[in-house]
Amino acid sequence: MGVFQDWKNECEAVEKEMDRLIAAGRPVSGDQRQVRKIQFEALIERRETAARKLLPPHNSARRVASPALSPTETHDA
């Protein structure tokens, strides 16, 4: 299974869990709402982690610099 399929499966699992939490209704107590918030934050983090795995590895030594204007150059030149 490829990286894209792994991401897709993880996103589907996260979405299913989010739907389950939403379907459970609004928690009554403040403590329950805090737990629900933490659960959603964890699911969002799972989704973001899966998305980051799609990106190529970051290597600061191989950064590609974008062309920049020197202080004396302008966009009108």
C-alpha positions, 0 to 999 in steps of 0.5 A, a space after each residue: 500500500 502506498 503513502 497516498 492510500 495510507 493517507 486516504 485510509 487515515 483520513 477516512 478513519 478520522 472522518 468516521 470518528 469525528 462523525 461518531 463524536 458529532 452524532 453523540 450530541 453535545 456533552 452536558 457538563 463542562 468536563 465532558 465538553 473539555 474531553 470532547 474538545 481534546 478528542 477532536 484536537 487529537 483527531 485533527 492532529 492525526 489527520 495533519 500527521 498523515 498529510 505531512 507524511 505525503 510531503 517529501 522529507 525536509 532537509 534544511 541543507 538542500 533548501 532551494 532559495 527563491 530569487 530575491 531582489 537586492 536592496 538596490 533593485 526594485 520591481 519596476 526595473 
